[in-house]
Amino acid sequence: MARPHLFSIDGHRVRFYPNEPIGRLRTLLPGRRMVLITDQQVYRKHPTSFAPFDTIVLRAGEKYKVQATVDSLIERLIALEVDRTTVLVGVGGGVVTDLVGYLASVYMRGIDVGFVPTTILSMVDASIGGKNGVDVGRYKNLVGSIRQPLFILHDYDLLSSLPKREWSNGFAEIIKHAAIGDAVLFEELRRQDLQSYQTNRIKLQRLIVRNVRFKIGVVKNDPYEKAGRKYLNFGHTLGHALEMQYELSHGEAISLGMMFAAQLSEEKLGFPGSEALQALLRRYGLPVKAGFSATNVYRSLSMDKKRVKRSVDFVLLKKIGQATLYPISLNELAARLQQYV
């Protein structure tokens, strides 16, 4: 096994293995028991990967990312006699890593957790930074914790059965990173397309590692989202509300949220890159406009975690690669949503 990249976040050492087969988990932490948690879709596609381990298989989908699932998982862990020396390993997309990270943070008041992300989205975003949680009704990630993983392992063979929609889904977060803090990456993405990364493993790995390093750099400087980490929420304020009410993937919802934020950026800050952002999102198969109920979405936004009294801190862009926070009153937000639909 290659030596991992080591990152220290808030005093916790995170080991990142950028290109290792999932089978290497058996030698990753000698002498420690691992219990793997995955979902039906991943398990069905890669059953032999789980054979050496105690494995719990969940029903797949965002609708199962709720406290009731965590409660049932705790019962399973008790039955398996999982103790404080056991390491939980979430193998899957963002739903799995969010759930398993949260489970590890509350079981026995906290046990170690590692991640093997199986989607582009979870590789570049969901598995990084320690944010874990569950949804409550229409409110996404309303309950959760911040707990850094012990390790993150990338096995690119697990992407082999990923449908095109899931590739686009993950590239929404890559485009977000470029928009808020990496103008050079933004230009690279404009020169490439989805197929160029799907068919070139080396190019894809470089892109993923670049995005992992970008997010880890942000989180290292602000692990509890007091300052610069808030910029990672670009597109997420409206995006989360849409995701919880409509049949949209996370990336599709965030894409719509980014365009809404870009429009606000243009009006408030003179942002000159709305058309370039729109073209890039389309280039990677992501939506840029959709009809929705402004009233229903506003109800969700009014309970957003970023709300402070009667306003919401929106992440806006001054230019491609430079983000800032801008408070939008709830009254103005309601009017803007009506105009955007």
Secondary structure, 3 states (H helix, E strand, C coil): CCCCEEEEECCEEEEEECCCCHHHHHHHCCCCCEEEEEEHHHHHHCHHHHCCCEEEEECCCHHHCCHHHHHHHHHHHHHCCCCCCCEEEEEECHHHHHHHHHHHHHHHHCCCEEEEECCHHHHHHHCCCCEEEEEECCEEEEEEEECCCCEEECCHHHHCCCCHHHHHHHHHHHHHHHHHHCHHHHHHHHHCCHHHHHCCHHHHHHHHHHHHHHHHHHHHHCCCCCCHHHHHHCCHHHHHHHHHHCCCCHHHHHHHHHHHHHHHHHHHHCCCCHHHHHHHHHHCCCCCCCCCCHHHHHHHHCCCCCEECCEEEEEEEEECCEEEEEEEEHHHHHHHHHHHC
